Amino acid sequence: MGRAALLVLADGRFPAGGHAHSGGAEEAVKAGRITGAASLEAFCRGRLHTAGLVSAALAAAAAAGAHPAELDAAADARTPSPALRTAARKLGRQLMRAARSTWPSPELGALAREFPKGAHQPVVLGLTARAAGLGAADAAYCAVYESVSGPATAVVRLLSLDPFEATAVLARLAPELDQVVDRAVTAGTAVPTAGTDVLPAASAPLLEIGAEVHAAWPVRLFAS
């Protein structure tokens, strides 16, 4: 398949469930850490270089042919927050449904059977990219873009932020997305021969703490 498949996979309208998640932005807005475009950009930059990098490397590794069960265990080890692990598996399950309908493959089917309640989303994303005829860099680009576009879209709703400002934030971050993808692909493509220890384990403690706080709210707009 051609690169056009990447547009389908990265499209926000692809029914993978991401619209229901804010990537930690909802809790950050309530805590006063995101109040407008400037603080949204700082939040997205932090998320990109931590959770985004880890997700992109996992996705790249899956697309490069690393063992998905080993990658799922590595994702668990790099996600201390139970709330974030739950969210990642819910997103993985939803993405799996969409992926198997769009690009059915034996590898996706095997992963779905092994993890009936959902594998980590980046692992599913990498196998989905592979099934769509895409490579490790394509999978990594999808992952890093999701890591910042989700919070940006959520903040438009949460703060009634001008969508032009939110889009400008993403455009300003674009060169850093390229840099993170390069790091993620270097690590991810090494996994099939070097093992999962080469994957990045960038930490974002405030995101982890915020996820646990958010999960305890009785009423919230987003699932995470």
TAVEN-V46983 format. One record per residue. N is the residue number from 1. RES is the residue in one small letter. PHI is phi in whole degrees, -180 to 180 (NA if undefined). PSI is psi in degrees with one decimal (NA if undefined). OMEGA is omega as a letter, one per 30 degrees, with the letter a starting at -180 (none if undefined). Layout:
N_RES_PHI_PSI_OMEGA, N_RES_PHI_PSI_OMEGA
//
This chain:
1_m_NA_156.6_l, 2_g_-87_179.2_a, 3_r_-65_-16.5_l, 4_a_-58_-27.4_l, 5_a_-61_-30.5_l, 6_l_-64_-37.4_l, 7_l_-64_-38.8_l, 8_v_-65_-46.4_a, 9_l_-67_-37.7_a, 10_a_-85_-9.7_a, 11_d_-63_130.8_l, 12_g_-62_-16.9_l, 13_r_-88_-4.2_l, 14_f_-63_127.7_a, 15_p_-76_64.8_a, 16_a_-104_2.6_l, 17_g_89_-2.1_a, 18_g_-65_-23.8_a, 19_h_-63_-20.7_a, 20_a_-89_1.4_a, 21_h_-124_141.8_a, 22_s_-105_-0.8_a, 23_g_63_30.0_a, 24_g_92_-4.8_a, 25_a_-69_-34.7_a, 26_e_-62_-45.5_l, 27_e_-66_-38.3_a, 28_a_-66_-35.3_l, 29_v_-65_-47.1_a, 30_k_-65_-34.3_a, 31_a_-79_-6.4_l, 32_g_85_11.1_l, 33_r_-84_-21.1_l, 34_i_-120_118.9_a, 35_t_-128_-8.6_a, 36_g_-178_-165.7_a, 37_a_-64_-41.0_a, 38_a_-65_-45.3_a, 39_s_-74_-29.3_l, 40_l_-63_-42.3_l, 41_e_-63_-42.1_l, 42_a_-64_-41.5_l, 43_f_-62_-48.6_a, 44_c_-65_-36.9_l, 45_r_-63_-44.1_l, 46_g_-63_-41.7_a, 47_r_-67_-39.6_l, 48_l_-59_-45.9_a, 49_h_-84_-2.4_l, 50_t_-120_-87.1_a, 51_a_-60_-37.7_a, 52_g_-65_-43.0_l, 53_l_-62_-45.6_a, 54_v_-62_-47.1_l, 55_s_-61_-42.5_a, 56_a_-65_-39.5_l, 57_a_-67_-40.5_l, 58_l_-63_-43.9_l, 59_a_-64_-42.7_l, 60_a_-62_-40.5_l, 61_a_-64_-42.6_l, 62_a_-64_-41.9_l, 63_a_-66_-28.1_a, 64_a_-84_-3.1_l, 65_g_102_11.7_l, 66_a_-67_157.4_a, 67_h_-68_120.1_a, 68_p_-64_-34.6_l, 69_a_-67_-37.4_l, 70_e_-67_-37.8_l, 71_l_-66_-37.8_l, 72_d_-64_-41.2_l, 73_a_-64_-39.0_l, 74_a_-65_-37.0_l, 75_a_-65_-42.0_l, 76_d_-59_-45.3_a, 77_a_-65_-25.7_a, 78_r_-98_10.1_a, 79_t_-129_83.4_a, 80_p_-63_-32.3_a, 81_s_-75_121.5_l, 82_p_-59_-35.0_l, 83_a_-64_-40.5_l, 84_l_-73_-33.7_l, 85_r_-64_-41.3_l, 86_t_-64_-44.5_l, 87_a_-63_-41.8_a, 88_a_-64_-37.1_l, 89_r_-75_-35.3_l, 90_k_-63_-44.3_l, 91_l_-65_-37.2_l, 92_g_-64_-40.5_l, 93_r_-65_-42.7_l, 94_q_-67_-42.3_l, 95_l_-63_-37.9_l, 96_m_-60_-42.8_l, 97_r_-60_-46.4_a, 98_a_-67_-41.3_a, 99_a_-66_-42.8_a, 100_r_-69_-26.5_l, 101_s_-77_-30.6_a, 102_t_-92_-47.0_a, 103_w_-132_70.7_a, 104_p_-58_138.2_l, 105_s_-153_153.0_l, 106_p_-60_-36.7_a, 107_e_-65_-42.5_l, 108_l_-64_-41.6_l, 109_g_-62_-41.9_l, 110_a_-66_-40.3_l, 111_l_-67_-38.4_l, 112_a_-63_-38.9_l, 113_r_-71_-36.5_a, 114_e_-72_-32.3_a, 115_f_-126_73.7_a, 116_p_-63_-23.8_l, 117_k_-93_3.2_l, 118_g_111_130.1_l, 119_a_-88_167.9_l, 120_h_-59_138.5_a, 121_q_-55_-43.7_a, 122_p_-63_-32.2_l, 123_v_-67_-45.9_l, 124_v_-63_-39.7_l, 125_l_-60_-44.2_l, 126_g_-63_-42.3_l, 127_l_-69_-33.2_l, 128_t_-65_-44.3_l, 129_a_-59_-42.5_l, 130_r_-61_-43.6_l, 131_a_-66_-29.3_a, 132_a_-84_2.1_l, 133_g_82_19.4_a, 134_l_-100_167.9_a, 135_g_-108_-174.1_a, 136_a_-63_-40.7_a, 137_a_-65_-37.9_l, 138_d_-62_-45.3_l, 139_a_-62_-41.4_l, 140_a_-65_-40.3_l, 141_y_-62_-42.3_l, 142_c_-59_-44.2_a, 143_a_-66_-45.7_a, 144_v_-70_-35.4_l, 145_y_-66_-41.8_l, 146_e_-60_-35.6_a, 147_s_-65_-24.5_l, 148_v_-111_-31.1_a, 149_s_-71_-32.4_l, 150_g_-61_-54.0_l, 151_p_-60_-39.5_a, 152_a_-62_-44.3_l, 153_t_-66_-39.9_a, 154_a_-64_-40.4_a, 155_v_-68_-28.8_l, 156_v_-58_-40.2_l, 157_r_-79_-40.1_a, 158_l_-73_-36.2_a, 159_l_-114_3.1_a, 160_s_54_37.4_l, 161_l_-67_141.0_l, 162_d_-57_121.4_a, 163_p_-60_-25.5_l, 164_f_-65_-37.7_l, 165_e_-68_-40.1_l, 166_a_-64_-40.7_l, 167_t_-67_-37.0_l, 168_a_-64_-35.7_l, 169_v_-59_-47.0_a, 170_l_-63_-39.1_l, 171_a_-66_-39.6_l, 172_r_-67_-29.2_a, 173_l_-83_-10.2_a, 174_a_-53_-44.8_l, 175_p_-61_-32.9_l, 176_e_-73_-31.2_l, 177_l_-60_-43.2_l, 178_d_-59_-43.6_a, 179_q_-64_-43.1_a, 180_v_-66_-39.4_l, 181_v_-60_-43.8_l, 182_d_-58_-44.6_l, 183_r_-65_-42.4_a, 184_a_-66_-41.7_a, 185_v_-68_-39.8_l, 186_t_-59_-45.5_l, 187_a_-73_-46.6_a, 188_g_-64_-41.1_a, 189_t_-74_-12.8_l, 190_a_-84_-16.6_a, 191_v_-61_-43.0_a, 192_p_-56_-27.5_l, 193_t_-106_-29.8_a, 194_a_-102_-13.5_a, 195_g_91_170.2_a, 196_t_-74_-11.7_l, 197_d_-64_-19.7_a, 198_v_-81_-8.8_l, 199_l_-69_143.5_l, 200_p_-66_153.2_l, 201_a_-133_49.2_a, 202_a_-64_133.2_a, 203_s_-100_142.3_l, 204_a_-136_73.8_a, 205_p_-56_-37.4_a, 206_l_-67_-34.8_l, 207_l_-64_-40.8_a, 208_e_-65_-46.7_l, 209_i_-64_-44.1_l, 210_g_-61_-36.5_l, 211_a_-64_-39.3_l, 212_e_-68_-39.2_l, 213_v_-63_-47.0_a, 214_h_-62_-39.8_a, 215_a_-64_-22.7_a, 216_a_-88_-7.7_l, 217_w_-67_135.7_l, 218_p_-73_-26.9_l, 219_v_-133_129.8_l, 220_r_-152_154.6_a, 221_l_-81_-35.3_a, 222_f_-115_155.8_a, 223_a_-73_-26.1_l, 224_s_-154_NA_none
//
